[in-house]
Amino acid sequence: MSVTINLMNCTGCGDCLSECPLELLTLVDSKVFQAEPEECVECGRCADTCEHQTLCVESAHPTAYTHVWSD
């Protein structure tokens, strides 16, 4: 699986964009969009950053890559 995006919650703030280590997120019409979902490693950084609960990571392998990138 990949990142599920709830566009109703998205404010277009863009905080999640810089958190994606693979730069897969962008804004389209002031809403977050994942350009290449098959490339997502499901690290969870975007979801952790979003204050509006717009992004949710539903991993097929829950412990494989979750939260592997740290500051």
Residue, then its C-alpha position, 0 to 999 in steps of 0.5 A: m500500500s501507500v499513503t492515503i490522502n484525505l483531500m477534505n482535510c488538506t489545507g495546502c500548507g505544504d508542511c508534508l512536502s519537505e518531509c518526504p525523503l524521496e520528494l514524491l509529494t507536491l501541491v496540485d490546486s492547493k492540495v497534496f498529491q503523491a506523484e508516484p505512489e508506487e515509489c513510496v517507502e511508507c516511512g510515515r514522515c509526511a503523516d507524522t508532520c501533518e497537523h490536519q490528519t490529511l495523510c495516513v500510511e497504511s503499510a503492507h509491511p507495518t514494520a518494514y520501513t515505518h519511521v526509519w528516517s529521523d532528524 
